[in-house]
């Protein structure tokens, strides 16, 4: 690892430690392979949706199942974050995605870039459309549900793009 990258990671790590003290940040890591839902999980969730079993009981069953059958996941390739500024009803979200063909994911750099997008805005294709990579659209939907539960508010709707050309952003380095 070159010294410039090591220094940048150290700076990002320091910033992350500072943000972590506040504990008002929701972090979700994006994996290189999607989480697979097995038939048992699907059955329990169906029973909860139809009301055949109580949601609390269903969650207890799934928790016991996960303790004995850990989820198999891939490598981290990106991060989604959400924060609700003090005194605001609006939840802000940011993202960072690593180009795995030329780099490896570092969580501190990823969080720093996602925070930059959260604070300064996501790249825009035009006045009404944010650039959101196609590869994270499903994760963003799942993350929005988590944000709603965590902050007890509905996040602002994000207009996503399909087959969009990546705009040039001034974030420097890679996550």
Beta strands, then each sheet from edge to edge (+ up, - down):
strand 1: 25-31
strand 2: 76-84
strand 3: 91-97
strand 4: 124-126
strand 5: 129-130
sheet 1: 1+ 2- 3+
sheet 2: 4+ 5-
end
